[in-house]
Amino acid sequence: MQNPFENALLQIRRANEAKEFPESFIERMTHPDRQVRISIPVIMDDGSQKIFEGYRVEHNNKRGPYKGGIRFHQDADMHEVNALALWMSLKCAVANIPMGGGKGGITVDPKLLSKTELEKISRGWVRGMLPLLGPEKDVPAPDVNTNGEIMSWMVDEYEKLTGEMSGATFTGKPISNRGSEGREEATSMGGLYIFNALAESLNVEGSLRIVVQGLGNVGGNAALLFEADGHKIIALSDSRGAIVNEDGLDVKAVMEFKKVTGTVVGFPSSREISQNELLTLECDVLIPSALENQITGENAKDIKARLVLELANGPTTPEADDVLFAKGIHVVPDILANSGGVTVSTFEWEQNLKNEKWTKEDVLSRLKIKMEKEAINVLDNSRKYNTDLRRGAFILAMERLSQ
Ligand code: NAD
């Protein structure tokens, strides 16, 4: 597994080759403001004590409070959280929202925890990170294996410890607990708006065959939304395996099947394939929506999609970027493609601060305007500097951050 932070730093240096920034700025970007590691002791259901490791990286707050999700995963570590925090600074700048970059995590496989243990570990993370958090300081959100319910426990713990009502300290909360309409599907909806804004210019139009890796919050909603937009979802996967049906999968039915069995594998009228076969299927659009380092120097030459829409963070390594660019495959980079999530998180934060409640139509129309505008800005930049969309997006973010 490549170190994702090294990849993120390399992406910065490569963008700096396309447009040169002051060395002092580049150096600043490569050093997060603050890295915190905590121990979270939890009394498990059997009475034993286990200590889990938790992280928060605050990368940069020049444009606003640190902002970024919290990931619960057995492979989460400081390198990964560092990379994700750096990408958040860039992403918030691309989306042009008043937020800085941060990210959090706990090294744990949540599938092995009971619900009580999950709640204890979530509250423990907040207790350990309390000095950092606050609506004007650092505002976390969900990421892989975390969700609205976990955000509810976290905001409750924060409010108990501080004695203040402060919904704006966490985003991605359930609608019933000061969450925003449209947040659940915001990342995927933003991805669809961006895709549609670029499709004609990138010559990827019509009714398309789509492959989605990772049927979680982001991948599941993306599959539903692209299907509803007239495209055919031909392959889907989760951490346990991948399935294909060239005639198209019924996404809702696959999700219902997964809810019962725990995996997409075994869905009737589909064929099981390997994780790597899924990535290299003949298709128009490949949507990685799981983890980092999926499209690498090893498999990039076999990718047959015409366009890769990175809804996951860091799914394509810099080495793979070069191979795809040479093959004429467009990569809509994560810091643009999945910026809809943090954009609606910022809308949620704003609603909480003003004690307002926006309608879903209002949230989505604001999101659409922002996503379309920044997609075109990134495309223009890539053309201006005669480079790929990733460098175009990095240059846009770095221009805004350096100013
Ligand atoms: P999630 O936990 O809801 O879903 C992750 C999915 O990926 C699960 O279905 C899991 O089974 C699957 N998965 C894990 N490992 C896999 C593998 N090796 N192969 C195939 N599938 C695998 O998480 P999510 O919130 O949907 O996040 C997915 C990605 O999107 C992450 O990279 C995250 O950082 C990024 N992202 C999320 C948001 C958000 O709003 N949740 C916003 C921006 C970016």
Residues whose N, C-alpha, C, O or C-beta is under 5 A from the ligand:
A	BS01	NAD	P142 D143 V144 N145 T187 Q213 G214 L215 G216 N217 V218 G219 S237 D238 S239 S289 A290 L291 L311 A312 N313 N338 G341
